[in-house]
Amino acid sequence: MFQIDTQGRTPYEIGAELGRQWKKRFPQLESKLDALLKHRLQGMSFPGGSSPDNPTVPPDLGPPDGLTDKHRKELEGLMSRLHLVSRNRLGDGFLSRDELFLVQRLPDLGACDGGSGFGVYASRSDTGTALVGRNLDGRPWPGPMERALAAITVYRGEDRSLVNIGFAGKLGVTTGFNQSGLFLAYLPISDRGNRAVTEGSSEPVAFSIRRVLETHEDLDTAFQALSWAVDDSNYSILMADRERVAVLEHAVGKRGRLRDPSSIPQPAMSWRQPQKIAVVGCFALNSMPSGCISLRDQYRWQRFRTLADLDVQRTPFTLRDIVRIMLDRVGSRDAIFAPTTYQVLAFDPGSAELYLGTPSGLEYYPVEPLMHRYADLIIKPAQEHGGIHGLWILLWLLVAALIVVTLWVRLRLYSPTPSPDGDK
């Protein structure tokens, strides 16, 4: 885990400090990012006639367009701590500036891992807050580069915090949450094919998610901020706050649309699970382009619907129930927790309690991961201010008690003493 104290630091200094910590933990960070990039970009076409089987990065690509000045400065600070070369050659063990820029844009290129997710409303949980889970799958199964750079990066400010669950070298957020419990997780739609690398002018989606987590507190305002993006890729964003869970579905060239448990699904994807939501690698809204043709996605959807009945015959959902659902192996290769699954997550937006696990080894049937619990990753201003407020109340009560005791003593000392003979 990497912790960055943002107080008193400029964005450039934050990026430089992050680079220092990442390099200390991963001395071969540049070569690992080079290997990861080559693995993720296989099968993609690039400008200049490069082969999808052996892609080369176009020269002078430049930093991603659409970045805020804050994020651009942080990227520059990160670059100051890395050993970057001028030659663009994937798989050569070195990292160029253009290759680092591409690392930041992987989700926009369709080169980001897919998976699935599930969540329940606060009214369906035993904690009184919403609960959410998310799995990530590798292609075609998890390799060493998917795990080698895994990192939890925590940005701690005076009254705001951001947790980025990703990998070292990536400043954007594809899974993360903030001090208010707002949780966002990006999941691409299964349409990768031979995508081309273009120089789009829109903000990269991972940086849009990060910006929203830095500035918003709840699901509704987060959706409004994210729905305006008109990107050239299909994806879903699993969203949760303390009360609700929902999914933003985004199709190429269109604004995002919100799917909640009451939304009308596509005919082949009936749900009928009030105050519960699921997401797989295809669109579920009836108003979105159809095409959930993957047998894995179809199976997972049906399996989530079955598991969503958990609270019908027993008490409401617990966070451990969410973990058990995300570790469900029924269905073998198409299971929610499949041989390709390399990260399992469950989160409570109310308490900010996080369970995170990574299956060990490269077995085709991986061992169930040890779920690590994180309970104090973020600052919760309302609770901290509440604690200070409570301290002031206690001090005032002590002062009031002292005043009462003082008055009582004074009255006892100075009250008139009756005459021994009484009144005559």
ZAMARGU-4260 file (C-alpha; in steps of 0.2 Angstrom, whole numbers, plus 5000, padded with zeros to 4 digits):
<rodrens>
0) 5000/5000/5000 | 5006/5017/4996 | 5001/5033/5005 | 5003/5050/4999 | 5000/5065/5010
5) 4993/5079/4999 | 4993/5093/5011 | 5005/5107/5006 | 5011/5098/4991 | 5008/5104/4973
10) 5002/5091/4960 | 5019/5090/4953 | 5026/5086/4970 | 5013/5073/4973 | 5017/5064/4957
15) 5036/5064/4961 | 5033/5057/4978 | 5021/5044/4971 | 5035/5039/4958 | 5048/5039/4972
20) 5037/5026/4982 | 5033/5016/4967 | 5051/5015/4962 | 5057/5010/4980 | 5044/4996/4980
25) 5046/4991/4961 | 5064/4995/4956 | 5061/4987/4939 | 5045/4997/4937 | 5049/5003/4919
30) 5053/4986/4912 | 5037/4979/4921 | 5026/4992/4913 | 5034/4989/4896 | 5030/4970/4897
35) 5012/4974/4904 | 5009/4986/4889 | 5015/4974/4876 | 5003/4961/4884 | 4988/4972/4884
40) 4991/4979/4866 | 4992/4963/4857 | 4979/4962/4843 | 4978/4981/4841 | 4981/4991/4826
45) 4991/5007/4827 | 4994/5022/4815 | 5008/5020/4803 | 5004/5003/4797 | 5011/4993/4812
50) 5005/4975/4813 | 4992/4971/4827 | 5003/4955/4831 | 5018/4966/4833 | 5012/4984/4837
55) 5024/4999/4839 | 5019/5014/4848 | 5018/5030/4837 | 5031/5043/4840 | 5027/5059/4849
60) 5011/5053/4855 | 5010/5066/4869 | 5001/5065/4886 | 4983/5061/4885 | 4972/5075/4879
65) 4958/5081/4890 | 4968/5080/4906 | 4965/5093/4920 | 4980/5104/4923 | 4981/5095/4940
70) 4982/5078/4933 | 4994/5083/4919 | 5006/5091/4932 | 5005/5075/4943 | 5010/5065/4927
75) 5025/5076/4924 | 5030/5074/4942 | 5029/5055/4940 | 5039/5056/4925 | 5053/5065/4934
80) 5056/5049/4945 | 5056/5037/4931 | 5070/5032/4919 | 5062/5035/4902 | 5070/5032/4885
85) 5067/5040/4868 | 5064/5024/4858 | 5047/5017/4857 | 5048/4998/4856 | 5036/4987/4865
90) 5044/4972/4874 | 5062/4979/4874 | 5063/4980/4893 | 5063/4999/4893 | 5049/5012/4895
95) 5047/5028/4884 | 5037/5043/4887 | 5025/5038/4874 | 5023/5021/4881 | 5020/5029/4899
100) 5006/5040/4891 | 4998/5024/4883 | 4998/5016/4900 | 4987/5030/4906 | 4975/5027/4891
105) 4973/5008/4892 | 4954/5008/4897 | 4951/5020/4882 | 4959/5007/4871 | 4949/4993/4876
110) 4964/4985/4884 | 4958/4985/4902 | 4952/4969/4911 | 4934/4965/4912 | 4925/4956/4926
115) 4908/4957/4935 | 4900/4965/4950 | 4885/4964/4962 | 4878/4976/4975 | 4863/4978/4987
120) 4855/4994/4994 | 4856/4999/5012 | 4839/4993/5015 | 4845/4975/5011 | 4860/4975/5021
125) 4863/4971/5040 | 4874/4987/5041 | 4861/4999/5036 | 4872/5005/5021 | 4874/4998/5003
130) 4886/4984/5000 | 4896/4981/4983 | 4908/4968/4976 | 4918/4967/4960 | 4929/4954/4952
135) 4943/4956/4938 | 4947/4944/4925 | 4963/4942/4915 | 4965/4938/4896 | 4965/4923/4893
140) 4970/4919/4911 | 4979/4929/4924 | 4998/4931/4920 | 5012/4937/4931 | 5011/4955/4924
145) 4993/4957/4930 | 4999/4954/4948 | 5017/4960/4948 | 5012/4979/4950 | 4996/4978/4960
150) 4995/4992/4971 | 4983/5002/4983 | 4987/5020/4982 | 4979/5032/4995 | 4979/5050/4993
155) 4976/5058/5010 | 4971/5077/5012 | 4965/5088/5026 | 4947/5083/5023 | 4947/5072/5008
160) 4954/5055/5004 | 4955/5045/4988 | 4959/5026/4987 | 4965/5020/4970 | 4965/5001/4968
165) 4975/4998/4953 | 4993/4995/4948 | 5009/5006/4950 | 5012/5017/4936 | 4994/5021/4933
170) 4987/5038/4939 | 4969/5036/4933 | 4957/5026/4943 | 4947/5011/4937 | 4942/5005/4954
175) 4942/5017/4969 | 4932/5026/4982 | 4933/5042/4993 | 4931/5048/5010 | 4912/5049/5008
180) 4910/5031/5003 | 4907/5035/4985 | 4913/5019/4975 | 4916/5018/4956 | 4923/5003/4946
185) 4925/5003/4927 | 4921/4987/4918 | 4924/4986/4899 | 4911/4979/4888 | 4917/4963/4878
190) 4920/4971/4861 | 4939/4973/4861 | 4942/4966/4843 | 4956/4976/4834 | 4954/4993/4841
195) 4964/5007/4835 | 4975/5019/4845 | 4968/5037/4841 | 4972/5054/4847 | 4955/5058/4855
200) 4952/5075/4863 | 4941/5069/4877 | 4947/5066/4895 | 4953/5048/4897 | 4939/5038/4907
205) 4951/5033/4921 | 4955/5051/4924 | 4936/5056/4923 | 4932/5043/4937 | 4947/5050/4947
210) 4941/5068/4945 | 4923/5063/4950 | 4929/5054/4966 | 4940/5069/4970 | 4925/5081/4969
215) 4908/5072/4972 | 4900/5063/4987 | 4886/5053/4981 | 4880/5042/4967 | 4867/5054/4958
220) 4880/5068/4956 | 4893/5056/4951 | 4882/5049/4937 | 4878/5067/4931 | 4896/5071/4930
225) 4901/5055/4921 | 4886/5053/4910 | 4891/5068/4899 | 4907/5060/4892 | 4905/5054/4874
230) 4919/5042/4872 | 4923/5029/4858 | 4922/5014/4869 | 4908/5003/4877 | 4909/5001/4896
235) 4900/5000/4912 | 4904/5009/4928 | 4898/5000/4944 | 4893/5014/4956 | 4888/5014/4975
240) 4886/5026/4989 | 4880/5024/5007 | 4862/5021/5001 | 4861/5014/4984 | 4870/5004/4970
245) 4868/5007/4951 | 4877/5005/4935 | 4881/5018/4922 | 4881/5010/4904 | 4890/5019/4891
250) 4889/5015/4872 | 4901/5022/4859 | 4897/5040/4854 | 4882/5042/4866 | 4880/5049/4884
255) 4880/5036/4898 | 4863/5030/4905 | 4859/5024/4923 | 4853/5007/4926 | 4846/5003/4943
260) 4835/4988/4949 | 4819/4996/4943 | 4826/4999/4925 | 4819/4989/4910 | 4832/4976/4905
265) 4834/4968/4888 | 4822/4953/4885 | 4836/4940/4887 | 4842/4948/4904 | 4827/4948/4915
270) 4831/4953/4933 | 4817/4956/4945 | 4828/4958/4960 | 4822/4974/4969 | 4836/4985/4977
275) 4850/4974/4970 | 4861/4976/4955 | 4873/4965/4945 | 4885/4969/4930 | 4893/4958/4918
280) 4903/4961/4902 | 4888/4967/4891 | 4874/4979/4892 | 4858/4975/4901 | 4847/4991/4899
285) 4834/4988/4886 | 4838/5005/4878 | 4856/5000/4875 | 4863/4991/4860 | 4860/4972/4862
290) 4872/4959/4860 | 4875/4949/4876 | 4882/4935/4866 | 4895/4928/4878 | 4890/4912/4886
295) 4900/4917/4901 | 4891/4934/4903 | 4874/4925/4901 | 4878/4912/4914 | 4885/4925/4926
300) 4870/4936/4925 | 4858/4921/4928 | 4870/4915/4943 | 4869/4933/4951 | 4850/4933/4949
305) 4850/4916/4959 | 4862/4922/4972 | 4852/4938/4974 | 4838/4928/4983 | 4850/4926/4998
310) 4840/4937/5009 | 4823/4929/5005 | 4825/4915/5017 | 4837/4923/5029 | 4843/4939/5037
315) 4849/4953/5026 | 4866/4953/5017 | 4882/4955/5026 | 4899/4960/5018 | 4904/4942/5020
320) 4889/4937/5010 | 4895/4949/4996 | 4913/4940/4997 | 4905/4923/4996 | 4895/4928/4981
325) 4910/4935/4972 | 4919/4919/4976 | 4905/4908/4969 | 4913/4894/4958 | 4897/4886/4952
330) 4899/4884/4933 | 4917/4881/4933 | 4925/4890/4918 | 4911/4903/4917 | 4909/4905/4936
335) 4908/4922/4944 | 4925/4917/4952 | 4933/4909/4937 | 4950/4902/4933 | 4953/4919/4924
340) 4949/4929/4940 | 4964/4937/4948 | 4956/4950/4960 | 4941/4949/4971 | 4934/4964/4980
345) 4920/4968/4993 | 4917/4985/5000 | 4905/4994/5013 | 4903/5012/5008 | 4897/5016/5025
350) 4911/5010/5036 | 4924/5010/5021 | 4928/4992/5026 | 4937/4984/5011 | 4940/4966/5008
355) 4953/4963/4994 | 4960/4946/4988 | 4971/4940/4974 | 4971/4921/4969 | 4989/4914/4972
360) 4999/4905/4958 | 4994/4902/4940 | 4984/4887/4942 | 4969/4885/4930 | 4958/4881/4945
365) 4965/4894/4957 | 4965/4892/4976 | 4952/4903/4984 | 4961/4919/4988 | 4965/4925/5006
370) 4954/4941/5008 | 4964/4955/5016 | 4953/4967/5027 | 4957/4986/5026 | 4947/4996/5038
375) 4955/5013/5040 | 4961/5018/5023 | 4952/5034/5022 | 4949/5050/5032 | 4930/5052/5036
380) 4928/5071/5039 | 4910/5069/5046 | 4916/5057/5059 | 4931/5066/5063 | 4922/5082/5065
385) 4909/5073/5075 | 4922/5067/5087 | 4929/5085/5089 | 4911/5091/5092 | 4908/5078/5105
390) 4924/5083/5114 | 4918/5101/5114 | 4901/5095/5121 | 4910/5086/5135 | 4921/5101/5139
395) 4905/5112/5141 | 4897/5099/5152 | 4912/5099/5163 | 4912/5118/5164 | 4894/5118/5168
400) 4896/5105/5181 | 4910/5115/5189 | 4899/5130/5189 | 4885/5121/5198 | 4897/5114/5211
405) 4904/5131/5214 | 4887/5139/5216 | 4881/5125/5228 | 4897/5127/5239 | 4895/5146/5239
410) 4877/5145/5244 | 4881/5132/5258 | 4895/5144/5265 | 4885/5160/5264 | 4867/5155/5268
415) 4860/5163/5284 | 4863/5152/5300 | 4847/5151/5311 | 4848/5158/5329 | 4850/5144/5342
420) 4835/5151/5352 | 4825/5152/5336 | 4812/5166/5333 | 4803/5174/5349
</rodrens>
